[in-house]
């Protein structure tokens, strides 16, 4: 069965699923393989739960009813997604970057959906499996598709572009994220800018850029661009009035606010606003969408817990985002504390980058800071920490100490990489 025929099957079902725990009636089950699992072994379970068809690459299943045998189920999923994307022929906006891509994706979707029927990446489905699943969630009523693309090594963005074939692209920024896989900051820039390279080869491909970022300007000289920024040279110029505790800014004669904090989020916001303006969303609709926008999933969430006010930003962290968050948080005038967790995938400079964060906390005048994780512990184990500063090798040690000694009425920033799961600390504060 070829891709066109599989696509016809797909059009007559309620979608695709790769996990039998989540399968719904009349879906196609894709039996993917991983290092520690083989989806082919769960085909019967998928049918019991209501799957209409199963795409399999186990030869022994080739004659089983409603099983479609293919050489490789993952390749078929990706090819089907690309075929469906071309079948719908809708504008696709690709979003990547070191920091803020998920927040930006949510903002773009919130703003555009005020005027259009939009579909966007759900959760963190932004890799070689997630992007195809995102594309296959789009349907005939979708007017704009917003596809988040994650990467931790070279050529990954290029490959995702070959599946999603975006018409528009946005790189939020170039930062110290996934340094181990990319081989340093220059590797990050090279890897992320594969989106620009794809757009340069596509007829009428457009990049949305930050005009205040010299690197973005330099890398898009050969592409049609729409720019935002504080400079008058930008296509859409914005003025920041306040970045803490919430962002307040203006575009022309309109003042806008959003429940996000920090100059780093200001750039995410104006990226999204610029896209919305370009596609014709009226400023009053943009203003309303921003007012209604609420952070979630441990990203820049303000939480009241007993006597504490908490800025929970524990979805992920790297040296660039950690530095930006700490500098932003230091603007708060009241009693403030930090609970910081390890930053992963940094590579050979891990201890140096964690030590730099420790020094930054001192430079920014924080009197109370708790560092958690093996990387922070190794970076600081021989350091004489100032009063109010503590380092813990494990989360359990951190939790036990906070339960006993954390002072009341604090404003607390909680930030760390996803693997640290620092949102757990809310239970003991």
N, C-alpha and C positions, 0 to 999 in steps of 0.2 A: 504494500500500500504506500503510495507516495504522499508527500506533504499536502498537496492539494486535496487528496481524498481524506487524509486525517483531519484537515481543517474543516471539511464538510461535516465530518462526525462531530467535531468540536462545536460547530455552529448549532447543532441540534441537541447539545447538552447544556448543563448549567455551569460549566467551567471545568477547570483542571485542579488537581490536588496531588501533592507528593507525599502526604502524611496520612496514613489510614486513621490516625487518631482524630483528624479534623475533617475527614471526608464527608461530603453531603450527597444527598440523593441526586442521581442523574449526572454525576461528574465523571470526568475521565481521570483515572488514576495513572500517574507516571511512576513506574517502578525504578526510581533512581538508586544508584549504588554509591556507597561511601567507603571510607577506610575500614569502618567497623559495622557496616550494615549492608544488606542487600534487599532492596524493595521488592524484588521478584518473589521473595518468600512470603510476602503479605498480600498477594493478589487475591486469594480466596477471602481474606478478611475484608478487603476493599469491596468485593462484590456483595458480601453479606451486609455491608453498611450502605449499600445502595448505588455503588459505582455502576455506570452503564458499560464502560469499556476500560481496559487496562492496556497501557503501552509497555511492553516488556522487551528485555533483551536476553532472557534466558531461553535457549533453544528448546528446552524441554516443554516450554509453555506455548510453543508456536501453534499448536492445534487446539488449544483450550478455547471454548466458546467465548466470544467477545474480547479475546486477547489479540492485540496487534503486535506482531513480532517485528522488531527493528534491530539494526546493528548496535545502536547505542542510544539509550533512552534520553540521556542528557543532551546529546547532539540533536535529537529529534525535538525535544522541548524547545531548545533555542531556535531551531529552524522554523518550528510552528509559530513561535512568538514573532519572528521576523516576517513570516508570511502574513500573519494576522495584522501586524502593524501596517504592512503595505496594502493589505486588503481594505483596511479602514481609511487609509490615506488622510489622517488627521495631523494637525500640527503637533509636534512633540518638542517639549522643552527639556533638555538634559541639564542636570545640576550636579556638580561635583565640587571638591574643595577640601582643604585640610580640616577646617573647622566650620561649623554652622550650616552644613548642607541640609540637614534634616529640618532645622528650624526654618531655613529659607524656603525649603520645599513646602512646608506647612503654611507659611505666610503667602507664598505664591498661589497655592491652592485656595486659601481663604479669600484672597483678593479677587482672583479670576472667577471664582464660583459665585460671586455676587452678580455676575452678568452672563456667565456661560455655564454649560454643563461640563464639568471637569472631572478627571480621574487622576489620582496621584499614587505614587508608591506608598504602600501601607507599612508602617513600622520601619524596620531596617532591611527590607527586601531589596537590597541595592547591589547584589553581587551577580555572579554568572548564573545563579538559579533565580534569585529574587527579581532581577530585571525582566527575564522572560515571564515570570508569574505576574508581574505588574502589567506588562503589555497585554497579556491574555485576559486581564480583568477589564480592559477597555472594551467598549461595545459600540453599536451603531449610533447611539444617542450621544456619545462622548464628543465634545467639540474641541477640547484641548487635553493633551496628555502631559503629565509632569512626571519625569522619571529621574529619580535620584540614583547616582552612580558612585559606588564606593570602590576604593582600590588600595592595595598595599604593596604593589610592585609594578614595574614597567609593563607596558602593553596591555594592562587590564582595562583601562578606560577605552583604549582603541578597540578592544574586542567587544566591550559593551556597546560602543557606538555602532559597531557593525551589526548588532542585533536590533538596537532601538532606532537607528538612523535618525537622530534628532535633527530638526530644522533650526532650532535655536539652542544656545548653550550658555551656561553661566558657571564660572569658577568663583566660588566665594572668596577664596584666598589661598595663598601658598604658605604653609606653616610647618612646624616640626612635628609632623604626624607620620607614623609608620616609617620612621627613619631607617629602621633595620631592613625592611623589605625594599625600600626605594634607594638605599645607599646614600643617605644624606639629603640635605635640603635641596641641592641642585637636582638630585634625582626625583624629589617630590615635584619640583617645578616641571621637569621634563615629563614625568608621568601624568600629572594632572592636565598639562597643556596638550595632551593628545586629543582632548575635546576640541581645542582650537584648530588643531591640524585636520581633524575630521571635517569641521565646518568649512575650512578653507578649500576643501576638495568638493564640497557639496554646492550645487547651484543655489544661489540666494541664501546660503547659510548665514545666520546672524549671531554674533556673540554679544551678550550683555556684559559690560565691564565696569569696573570701578575706575573712574578717570583719575582718582587720587593715587592709584597704585601704578607706579612707573613700570613695574614688571608686566602687568596686564596690558598696559598701553603698548609696550614694546613688542609683546608677543602677538598682538592682533593687528599689526600694521597692514597685513595683506588680507584682512577680513572686514566685511561690513560689520560695524559695531553700533550699539546703542549704549550710551554711557550715563552713569549717575555719579554724583560726588558733591563735594562742597565747593569745588572750583567752578568758576563761571564758564570754563571751557567744556563742562559736561553738558550733554543734551538735556538732562534733567538735574537742576541744581537744588540742593537741600541745605537747610541750616539747622544745626543741632543746638537746642536751647538747654537741654537737661538730659543727663544719661543715668542719673541715680536718684531715687530708687527705681524710677521708671523713665523711659525715653519720651522726650517731648521735642518735637522738631517742626519745621515748616517747609512747605513747598509753595512758592509764589505767595499768595495771600492767605493760605490755609494752614492753620496749626493742627498738628496731629499728635496723638498720644497712643502708646501701646504698652501693655503690661510685660515689658522686657526691660532688662537692665544692662547698662554698659555700652561703651562706644563700639565694641566689637559686634554687639547685636544691632546697633544703629546701622552698621553697614549691611547686615543681613536684611534689615527692614527696608532700607532705601533700594536695595537690589530688587526686592519683591515689588515695591511701589513703582519703580521704574518699569518693570515688566508689565504691571497692570496698566499704567498710563499708556505704554506703547500699544497695548492691545485694545485701548479705548474704554477702559473702565473709568467711569466718572469719579471725580475727586470726592464727592459726597459718599459714594459707595465704598471707596477706599477708606475714608475716615471711619465709616461705620464698621467695616470689617476689622480694622485695627483695634477699635474700641472693644470689639467682641472677642478678640483673639486671646486665648488663655494658654500659657505654657503647660506642658504635660510631660510625662515619661521622664521625670527627674531632670528636666532641662530648664534651668533658670526659674524654678518654681519658688514663690514666696509662701512659706508655711508658718503658721503660729502653733507652737507646741509648748503648752504650759506657759512659763514666763518667757520663753525664748521666741525670737523671730529668726526664721531660718531661710537662707537662700540655698535651695537644694539644686546643685548643678552636677549631679553624680552620674550622669549617663555615660560620660567619657571624658578623657583628659589627655593632653599632650603638653609639652613645654610651652608652646605658643598660647594655647587656650588657658592653661593654668596661670601664666603670667598676666594675661589680659584680665582674667577673673579676679585675681588678687589685687591688681592695680585699681580696678573698678570698685571693688569692695572696700578698699582703703579710704574711699571718699566719705564713707559713713562716719558720722561724728560721735556716735554713742559707743558704749562698750561693745567691742566686736572680737570675735574669735574665729580661728580657722581649724577645720578638721580636713586634712588633706591625705589622699591615698596615692599609692604608687601609680606612675604613668608607664604603660607597657609599650612594647615594640619600638624602643628607642635605639637598641643596639649597644655598640661599644661605649657610647657616651652616657649611658644610663646614670651611673653614679654622679658624674659631673653635672648633668641636668637636674638631678634631684637636689644636689648640694646648692645649685644656683637658685632653686626655688626657696630653699631654706634661707639663703642670704637675702633674697627679695623680701621675704616676710619681715625680716628685721629692718630692712631699708624703708619699708612702707609703714613701720611703726606699730606693728601688731604686738600686743603684750601677751597674748595667749594663742598658742598654735600647737596642734597635735598632728603628728605625722605618723602614717600607718603603712606598713608593708615592708617586705624584705629589701626593696631597693632603697627606700628612705633610710631604713635601719643600717644598711651597709654604708650609705653615704655619710651618716651622722654618728655612727657608733663610737668614733674616736674624738668627737667634737664635744667640748664643754658647752652644753646648751644653756642659754640664759633662763632666768626664772620665768615660769609660765610656758616654757617650751618643753615638749616631751615627744619621744619617738618610740613607737611600738612595732615589733616585728610582725605581730599578728593582729587580726581584727578583734579576737577575743580579749587580748590584753588591753587594747584601746577601749573596748566596751566596759570592761571591769573598772578601769581607771575613771572613765567619765561618770559612771554611776556613783562613784564615791566622792569625786572632787570637783565636778564641773559647777562653776558658780552660776547663779541665777541671773535672769534679765539680760541675757547675752543676745547679740545679733551674730549669727553663725553662718559662715560659708562652708558648705560641705562639697568637696570636689575630689574626684579620682577616676581612674579608668574603670570601665564597665566590669572587669573581672574582680574589682575590689568590692563591689556591691555596697558602697558606703551608705546607701539609703537605709540599710539595716539599723544604723545608729539612731534613727528616729525613735525606735522602740525603747531606747534606754535614756534618752534625754529627758 
